[in-house]
């Protein structure tokens, strides 16, 4: 089935919205997990254990990861981007294709870098959302994509 340019634009905008939502969910959950581990291990340092040094190293590594990758900040930015894409998707019927492209380009300037393992799950989510079925059912997600997708919210059945 050949798609019109407006169908392709609709798919692309909805894909970007799903990708941003999944990026938000993934990074938000990773940030919460890191915080949970830090609090848990921080509290366990006070217990009489010979592994206090190990807990300290794990806490330091988790803190460094949070400082370097800033998953909470990435999640917040992705959430805002998802809202922008959703607003644009809602305006598709009243805007010309050229106006949509201009707005899309402006939104894309502020995009965060998503995890590559989210691209195919986001594409599958978009197919399900737009067409009511997985139009790419022959395509299988690899193990890494399935794990990252599960953490990021999964794919509706």
C-alpha positions as MATLAB code, in Angstrom:
seq = 'XXXXXXXXXXXXXXXXXXXXXXXXXXXXXXXXXXXXXXXXXXXXXXXXXXXXXXXXXXXXXXXXXXXXXXXXXXXXXXXXXXXXXXXXXXXXXXXXXXXXXXXXXXXXXXXXXXXXXXXXXXXXXXXXXXXXXXXXXXXXXXXXXXXXXXXXXXXXX';
ca = [
       0.000    0.000    0.000;
       1.506    3.302   -1.130;
       1.235    6.097    1.392;
       0.662    9.746    0.554;
       3.125   12.400    1.772;
       0.615   13.460    4.425;
       0.365    9.844    5.655;
       4.146    9.645    5.855;
       4.287   12.949    7.721;
       1.586   11.744   10.120;
       3.535    8.514   10.712;
       6.784   10.407   11.274;
       5.265   12.825   13.789;
       3.510   10.052   15.694;
       6.702    7.969   15.626;
       8.639   10.889   17.134;
       5.957   11.309   19.809;
       6.132    7.607   20.741;
       9.920    7.666   20.703;
       9.962   10.694   23.016;
       7.436    9.059   25.390;
       9.488    5.868   25.521;
      12.680    7.877   26.072;
      10.941    9.691   28.934;
       9.757    6.437   30.529;
      13.111    4.694   30.145;
      15.170    7.529   31.592;
      12.698    8.273   34.361;
      12.713    4.636   35.460;
      16.502    4.433   35.276;
      16.831    7.579   37.384;
      14.406    6.224   40.002;
      16.218    2.874   40.043;
      19.585    4.583   40.601;
      18.130    6.663   43.440;
      16.560    3.574   45.027;
      19.844    1.634   44.902;
      21.752    4.592   46.361;
      19.332    4.958   49.263;
      19.215    1.213   49.898;
      22.976    0.778   49.853;
      23.529    4.030   51.746;
      21.324    2.746   54.546;
      23.007   -0.645   54.512;
      26.438    0.922   55.056;
      25.377    1.640   58.623;
      24.710   -2.052   59.218;
      27.539   -4.119   60.614;
      28.800   -5.648   57.389;
      32.156   -6.324   55.885;
      30.853   -5.171   52.518;
      30.588   -1.457   53.327;
      33.442   -0.706   50.945;
      31.613   -2.513   48.108;
      28.390   -0.626   48.813;
      30.345    2.614   48.791;
      31.859    1.811   45.403;
      28.442    0.962   43.944;
      26.984    4.204   45.304;
      29.888    6.173   43.823;
      29.432    4.504   40.423;
      25.663    5.129   40.461;
      26.227    8.761   41.402;
      28.780    9.187   38.625;
      26.388    7.651   36.089;
      23.601    9.974   37.182;
      25.918   12.955   37.008;
      27.317   12.052   33.579;
      24.148   10.871   31.808;
      21.532   12.906   33.730;
      18.639   10.484   33.124;
      16.210   12.652   35.099;
      16.974   15.680   32.956;
      16.737   13.644   29.743;
      13.376   12.263   30.905;
      12.024   15.765   31.559;
      13.187   17.026   28.161;
      11.728   13.977   26.398;
       8.391   14.476   28.159;
       8.210   18.063   26.892;
       9.149   16.900   23.381;
       6.438   14.221   23.442;
       3.878   16.899   24.301;
       5.122   19.110   21.457;
       4.879   16.250   18.974;
       1.419   15.324   20.241;
       0.232   18.916   19.816;
       1.566   18.908   16.267;
      -0.149   15.572   15.578;
      -3.413   17.074   16.824;
      -2.980   20.037   14.446;
      -2.230   17.931   11.355;
      -5.728   18.281    9.927;
      -5.720   22.100   10.053;
      -2.154   22.802    8.905;
      -0.693   22.573    5.418;
       2.076   20.006    4.870;
       4.627   22.822    4.586;
       3.503   24.354    7.915;
       3.735   20.920    9.528;
       7.282   20.425    8.218;
       8.342   23.847    9.511;
       6.895   23.149   12.973;
       8.358   19.634   12.990;
      11.815   20.956   12.122;
      11.560   23.506   14.921;
      10.593   20.781   17.405;
      13.363   18.454   16.185;
      15.989   21.111   16.958;
      15.344   20.475   20.656;
      15.161   16.668   20.519;
      17.135   14.612   22.983;
      19.242   11.712   21.759;
      17.155    8.563   22.183;
      18.533    5.115   22.874;
      18.920    3.349   19.515;
      17.204    0.256   20.907;
      13.959    2.248   21.116;
      13.636    2.996   17.381;
      12.092   -0.308   16.297;
       9.776   -0.619   19.324;
       8.598    2.969   18.733;
       7.957    2.139   15.083;
       5.888   -0.887   16.099;
       3.968    1.214   18.645;
       3.234    3.805   15.967;
       1.928    1.158   13.549;
      -0.378   -0.189   16.222;
      -1.589    3.294   17.188;
      -2.245    4.474   13.627;
      -3.354    1.298   11.873;
      -4.765   -0.724   14.758;
      -2.357   -3.569   14.161;
       1.303   -4.277   13.963;
       1.889   -3.616   10.260;
       5.408   -4.956   10.666;
       4.521   -8.163   12.459;
       7.143  -10.064   10.461;
       9.842   -7.972   12.049;
      11.062   -9.337   15.371;
      12.729   -7.249   18.048;
      16.096   -8.537   19.156;
      16.765   -9.321   22.819;
      18.244   -5.901   23.619;
      15.297   -4.099   21.989;
      12.815   -6.243   23.921;
      14.532   -5.535   27.261;
      14.828   -1.786   26.656;
      11.251   -1.689   25.327;
       9.980   -3.511   28.431;
      11.650   -0.958   30.695;
      10.332    1.897   28.538;
       6.712    0.760   28.766;
       6.376   -2.078   26.276;
       4.298   -2.443   23.135;
       0.525   -2.809   23.324;
      -0.843   -6.148   22.153;
];
